[in-house]
Amino acid sequence: DPLWSRGLGDVYKRQLPFIGNILDCIKSNEHSNKRLHVKEKQDKWGHIWKIYLPTSSLFSLEKCVYIHRPKDLEIVLKTHFNHFEKGELQQEIFKDLLGKGIFNQDGEIWRNHRKIASHKFSHSHLKNHMFDIFVKHTLIYIDKIRQLTGQFDIQQVLFNFTMDTILEIGLGVDNPHVLYSDFGKDFDYVQARCEKRFYSPFWKLERWLNIGEEKHVKCCLKKMNTSLQSIIENHQGKGKDILSQFMNLDYNNYKTNLNNHPSYLRDVIVNFMVAGRDTTASALTWAIYELTRHPEIVEGLRKECNSMDCTMKSLQKMKYLDGFIHEILRLYPPIPIDSKVCVHDTILSVGEKIRKNNRVFYLPLLTGQQSTIWVEPNKIIPERWYTKTWSQYEFPVFNAGYRLCLGKPMAILEMKVFLYFFILHYDIDICQNKIEQISNITLNIKDGLWVKTKILN
């Protein structure tokens, strides 16, 4: 097809019988710099490239098309929204973890979940409920960091922090010990394994035989589900948390769609844990990492934070802090890649054809690096956000179109609150020479971000 971008013929040559491009995917997964890697792929293959994976069986390779251009994202995520779905394969891959939750569903179930959850993300709810929770837990963790001497992994600290906040906002629980001690590790392991299933053709066999990594997944899930079920059974359903919202549904309207499987409340919890814990912790980790590399940015942030109190109104006025956070999200989108399956033939912006049953991978990690959108894209320039606004498709960090993330204002507010107090209390130095990126649904730092802090006050 002459309308495909340059270089695509070479991709066909790399395709192997039965396994397609699995070896390329394994190599990509092991690459230590995901940002550099996807940019190299664009430079080699063009704006669109495709691979083949035995995602369903060894006898039927699935064509997977990679896109990142804003016009193409808009076609997939809005203009022809009904032409693309999560699809049965992705739902099956993540079913063990996400079940029938909002991030793993299409159609009516997804719409109902979104409608119910939307009530908890209004400006008034952020101001009157979530803001105080963020401040409370931030101050707890500012004190915990003060007690850490020598080197420590701040990425793990941030994952613990966001776990505590989402427990209270999502479940109405302000005691993190309601979960067993290794819950976070098990949660992370299951997520990492689910993502690997996309290019592990024997994962279903392993699960059926109860061997290998799938055996460990089953063990982790059993402990997780037991712990979460205990929270549900002891929950009164009377708070302002998200779980209460779902427990108090008008069942005449939602029973058929949401309450026809016994684990739907468990699925609600897990989906909002992924959204409220992992993505924000990822973004905060990369923010801290860049602060260790840019003392001039630390100085600018500290000057702005010193000039105002930490209130909702003041945080909205902090342009430099807001710009810095958006730059971090642009360069290190917490969800670096997402996918949908095509259910109706669709033509992209300059004629590329996506056929029914093709899978589309879209790359916020690559969109944020385009010089056609961003001046000096590799530089952190908070000031660029002062006067210009980019579309959802130029800045697809929170998804875009009809599935634009409901939690965007919550995530940005939580980041602002934490960074406000952290910057005023600590100087920070990095304690490792090499940083390796790893994608376990979210973009993280392999083996953690080891730092040491100096107390300012």
Salt bridges, closest charged atoms under 4 A:
ASP10 OD1 - LYS13 NZ 3.97
ASP24 OD1 - ARG14 NH2 2.69
ASP43 OD1 - LYS39 NZ 3.10
GLU62 OE1 - ARG359 NE 3.22
ASP72 OD2 - ARG69 NE 2.98
GLU92 OE1 - LYS204 NZ 3.25
GLU92 OE2 - ARG207 NH2 3.81
ASP96 OD2 - ARG197 NH2 2.91
ASP96 OD2 - ARG207 NH1 3.45
ASP106 OD1 - ARG403 NH1 3.56
GLU168 OE1 - LYS136 NZ 2.88
GLU168 OE1 - HIS137 NE2 2.78
ASP186 OD2 - LYS223 NZ 3.13
ASP188 OD1 - ARG277 NH1 2.87
GLU206 OE1 - ARG193 NH2 3.79
GLU213 OE2 - ARG193 NH1 3.65
GLU214 OE2 - ARG193 NE 2.78
GLU214 OE1 - ARG197 NH2 2.71
ASP241 OD2 - HIS235 NE2 3.07
ASP267 OD2 - HIS261 ND1 3.82
ASP267 OD1 - ARG266 NH1 2.97
ASP278 OD1 - ARG277 NH1 3.21
GLU290 OE1 - ARG293 NH1 2.83
GLU290 OE1 - HIS294 NE2 3.20
GLU296 OE2 - HIS294 ND1 3.13
ASP322 OD2 - HIS326 ND1 3.54
ASP322 OD1 - LYS416 NZ 3.11
GLU327 OE1 - ARG330 NE 2.97
GLU327 OE2 - ARG384 NE 3.03
ASP345 OD2 - ARG355 NH1 3.85
GLU352 OE2 - ARG69 NH2 2.80
GLU376 OE2 - LYS379 NZ 2.97
ASP427 OD1 - ARG302 NH2 3.05
GLU436 OE2 - LYS434 NZ 3.68
GLU436 OE1 - LYS446 NZ 3.96
